[in-house]
Amino acid sequence: MKKLIWIIIICICKVSLLADVKSSKAAIIVPGDSVIFKRGIYQLPESEVEIVFDESNLAPKNVRMIFNELFKQYILVKDALVYGDSFSATRNTLRLLDDMKSKTKDLDDLNKDARWVLFVKNYDRIRSKAESVTFISEQRFLFNEITNGLQNFIKQFGLYNKTIYLMQCSSDSSAGNAIWFSGSRDKKNPYLGLQNDTICAKVKEVWKF
């Protein structure tokens, strides 16, 4: 009789423990949560912020088309850093800066903007800095500064008929605030030189023009 009672008690405990495990697994399916298991850390998907820009508040189409071209040149810089190509990173950064000045010099919409005027005023200093960097780590830090500036200009003047993705890396070893733009949802990380960064790279915002 005593053995039977102990068997019943053990069965009840096992059922109770199994129920707790199932309950805990169901509780982790929450967007944005990081769950630590015994065998590693699993990052659940985070919600994205989608921004749809009102065309009436942006620059005219011809200005936005120029920024489309600048964005393509920016992507070449990003890709060079992804592959650790220091030479191409410098060359494409200089081309981007040159295009930002030459292709916009006759645009009144930009020349009346205080931040753009400040960029043109400091163009020589910025270009000289881009020429002088030699290490890939320095180029990545400069890329972060260029991204911050381009982020403000694109947000203000816009792109034409385009969707872009503002990415972010959560690694402490990344330069600056570790944000960058991409033309797709790829996980190419220019700060860590990874072609498929599934660990820390994420879509922070989606910009639709």
Contacts in CASP RR format, 6 or more apart in sequence:
PFRMAT RR
TARGET T0000
AUTHOR 0000-0000-0000
METHOD contacts of the structure
MODEL  1
MKKLIWIIIICICKVSLLADVKSSKAAIIVPGDSVIFKRGIYQLPESEVE
IVFDESNLAPKNVRMIFNELFKQYILVKDALVYGDSFSATRNTLRLLDDM
KSKTKDLDDLNKDARWVLFVKNYDRIRSKAESVTFISEQRFLFNEITNGL
QNFIKQFGLYNKTIYLMQCSSDSSAGNAIWFSGSRDKKNPYLGLQNDTIC
AKVKEVWKF
28 35 0 8 1.000
28 44 0 8 1.000
29 44 0 8 1.000
30 44 0 8 1.000
31 44 0 8 1.000
31 45 0 8 1.000
31 46 0 8 1.000
31 47 0 8 1.000
32 43 0 8 1.000
32 44 0 8 1.000
32 45 0 8 1.000
32 46 0 8 1.000
32 47 0 8 1.000
33 44 0 8 1.000
34 41 0 8 1.000
34 42 0 8 1.000
34 43 0 8 1.000
34 44 0 8 1.000
35 41 0 8 1.000
35 42 0 8 1.000
35 44 0 8 1.000
36 42 0 8 1.000
43 199 0 8 1.000
46 202 0 8 1.000
48 203 0 8 1.000
48 204 0 8 1.000
48 205 0 8 1.000
48 206 0 8 1.000
49 204 0 8 1.000
49 205 0 8 1.000
49 206 0 8 1.000
50 205 0 8 1.000
50 206 0 8 1.000
50 208 0 8 1.000
51 205 0 8 1.000
51 206 0 8 1.000
51 207 0 8 1.000
51 208 0 8 1.000
52 208 0 8 1.000
53 158 0 8 1.000
53 207 0 8 1.000
53 208 0 8 1.000
53 209 0 8 1.000
55 209 0 8 1.000
58 64 0 8 1.000
58 157 0 8 1.000
58 158 0 8 1.000
58 209 0 8 1.000
59 67 0 8 1.000
59 109 0 8 1.000
59 110 0 8 1.000
59 156 0 8 1.000
59 157 0 8 1.000
59 158 0 8 1.000
60 109 0 8 1.000
61 160 0 8 1.000
62 107 0 8 1.000
63 104 0 8 1.000
63 107 0 8 1.000
63 109 0 8 1.000
63 110 0 8 1.000
63 157 0 8 1.000
63 158 0 8 1.000
64 157 0 8 1.000
64 158 0 8 1.000
64 159 0 8 1.000
64 160 0 8 1.000
64 209 0 8 1.000
65 160 0 8 1.000
66 103 0 8 1.000
66 104 0 8 1.000
66 107 0 8 1.000
67 153 0 8 1.000
67 154 0 8 1.000
67 157 0 8 1.000
67 158 0 8 1.000
67 159 0 8 1.000
67 160 0 8 1.000
68 159 0 8 1.000
68 160 0 8 1.000
68 162 0 8 1.000
69 99 0 8 1.000
69 103 0 8 1.000
70 96 0 8 1.000
70 99 0 8 1.000
70 100 0 8 1.000
70 103 0 8 1.000
70 150 0 8 1.000
71 150 0 8 1.000
71 154 0 8 1.000
71 159 0 8 1.000
71 162 0 8 1.000
71 164 0 8 1.000
71 181 0 8 1.000
71 183 0 8 1.000
73 92 0 8 1.000
73 95 0 8 1.000
73 96 0 8 1.000
73 99 0 8 1.000
74 96 0 8 1.000
74 146 0 8 1.000
74 147 0 8 1.000
74 150 0 8 1.000
74 181 0 8 1.000
75 181 0 8 1.000
75 182 0 8 1.000
75 183 0 8 1.000
76 88 0 8 1.000
76 92 0 8 1.000
76 95 0 8 1.000
76 96 0 8 1.000
77 89 0 8 1.000
77 92 0 8 1.000
77 93 0 8 1.000
77 96 0 8 1.000
77 143 0 8 1.000
77 146 0 8 1.000
77 190 0 8 1.000
78 143 0 8 1.000
78 180 0 8 1.000
78 181 0 8 1.000
78 182 0 8 1.000
78 188 0 8 1.000
78 190 0 8 1.000
79 188 0 8 1.000
79 190 0 8 1.000
80 86 0 8 1.000
80 88 0 8 1.000
80 89 0 8 1.000
80 92 0 8 1.000
81 89 0 8 1.000
81 136 0 8 1.000
81 139 0 8 1.000
81 140 0 8 1.000
81 143 0 8 1.000
81 190 0 8 1.000
81 191 0 8 1.000
81 193 0 8 1.000
82 188 0 8 1.000
82 189 0 8 1.000
82 190 0 8 1.000
82 193 0 8 1.000
82 194 0 8 1.000
82 195 0 8 1.000
83 193 0 8 1.000
83 195 0 8 1.000
84 136 0 8 1.000
84 193 0 8 1.000
86 134 0 8 1.000
86 135 0 8 1.000
86 136 0 8 1.000
86 139 0 8 1.000
89 136 0 8 1.000
89 139 0 8 1.000
89 143 0 8 1.000
90 130 0 8 1.000
90 131 0 8 1.000
90 133 0 8 1.000
90 139 0 8 1.000
93 130 0 8 1.000
93 139 0 8 1.000
93 142 0 8 1.000
93 143 0 8 1.000
93 146 0 8 1.000
94 127 0 8 1.000
94 130 0 8 1.000
94 131 0 8 1.000
96 146 0 8 1.000
97 123 0 8 1.000
97 126 0 8 1.000
97 127 0 8 1.000
97 130 0 8 1.000
98 127 0 8 1.000
100 119 0 8 1.000
100 123 0 8 1.000
101 120 0 8 1.000
101 123 0 8 1.000
104 110 0 8 1.000
104 111 0 8 1.000
104 116 0 8 1.000
105 111 0 8 1.000
109 157 0 8 1.000
110 116 0 8 1.000
110 157 0 8 1.000
111 117 0 8 1.000
111 120 0 8 1.000
113 156 0 8 1.000
115 152 0 8 1.000
115 153 0 8 1.000
115 156 0 8 1.000
116 153 0 8 1.000
119 126 0 8 1.000
119 149 0 8 1.000
129 142 0 8 1.000
130 142 0 8 1.000
133 139 0 8 1.000
133 142 0 8 1.000
137 175 0 8 1.000
140 174 0 8 1.000
140 175 0 8 1.000
140 190 0 8 1.000
140 191 0 8 1.000
141 175 0 8 1.000
141 176 0 8 1.000
143 175 0 8 1.000
143 180 0 8 1.000
143 190 0 8 1.000
143 191 0 8 1.000
144 175 0 8 1.000
144 176 0 8 1.000
144 177 0 8 1.000
144 178 0 8 1.000
144 179 0 8 1.000
144 180 0 8 1.000
144 191 0 8 1.000
147 179 0 8 1.000
147 180 0 8 1.000
147 181 0 8 1.000
148 177 0 8 1.000
148 179 0 8 1.000
150 181 0 8 1.000
151 166 0 8 1.000
151 179 0 8 1.000
151 181 0 8 1.000
154 164 0 8 1.000
154 181 0 8 1.000
154 207 0 8 1.000
155 207 0 8 1.000
158 209 0 8 1.000
159 207 0 8 1.000
159 209 0 8 1.000
160 209 0 8 1.000
161 209 0 8 1.000
162 209 0 8 1.000
163 183 0 8 1.000
163 206 0 8 1.000
163 207 0 8 1.000
163 208 0 8 1.000
163 209 0 8 1.000
164 181 0 8 1.000
164 182 0 8 1.000
164 183 0 8 1.000
164 206 0 8 1.000
164 207 0 8 1.000
164 209 0 8 1.000
165 181 0 8 1.000
165 182 0 8 1.000
165 183 0 8 1.000
165 184 0 8 1.000
165 185 0 8 1.000
165 203 0 8 1.000
165 205 0 8 1.000
165 206 0 8 1.000
165 207 0 8 1.000
166 179 0 8 1.000
166 180 0 8 1.000
166 181 0 8 1.000
166 203 0 8 1.000
166 204 0 8 1.000
166 205 0 8 1.000
166 206 0 8 1.000
166 207 0 8 1.000
167 179 0 8 1.000
167 180 0 8 1.000
167 181 0 8 1.000
167 182 0 8 1.000
167 189 0 8 1.000
167 201 0 8 1.000
167 202 0 8 1.000
167 203 0 8 1.000
167 204 0 8 1.000
168 177 0 8 1.000
168 178 0 8 1.000
168 179 0 8 1.000
168 180 0 8 1.000
168 201 0 8 1.000
168 202 0 8 1.000
168 204 0 8 1.000
169 178 0 8 1.000
169 179 0 8 1.000
169 189 0 8 1.000
169 191 0 8 1.000
169 192 0 8 1.000
169 197 0 8 1.000
169 200 0 8 1.000
169 201 0 8 1.000
170 178 0 8 1.000
170 200 0 8 1.000
170 202 0 8 1.000
171 178 0 8 1.000
171 191 0 8 1.000
171 192 0 8 1.000
171 199 0 8 1.000
171 200 0 8 1.000
173 191 0 8 1.000
173 192 0 8 1.000
174 191 0 8 1.000
174 192 0 8 1.000
175 191 0 8 1.000
178 191 0 8 1.000
179 204 0 8 1.000
180 190 0 8 1.000
180 191 0 8 1.000
182 188 0 8 1.000
185 203 0 8 1.000
186 196 0 8 1.000
187 194 0 8 1.000
187 196 0 8 1.000
187 197 0 8 1.000
187 198 0 8 1.000
187 201 0 8 1.000
188 194 0 8 1.000
188 195 0 8 1.000
188 196 0 8 1.000
188 197 0 8 1.000
188 201 0 8 1.000
189 197 0 8 1.000
189 200 0 8 1.000
189 201 0 8 1.000
192 200 0 8 1.000
194 201 0 8 1.000
END
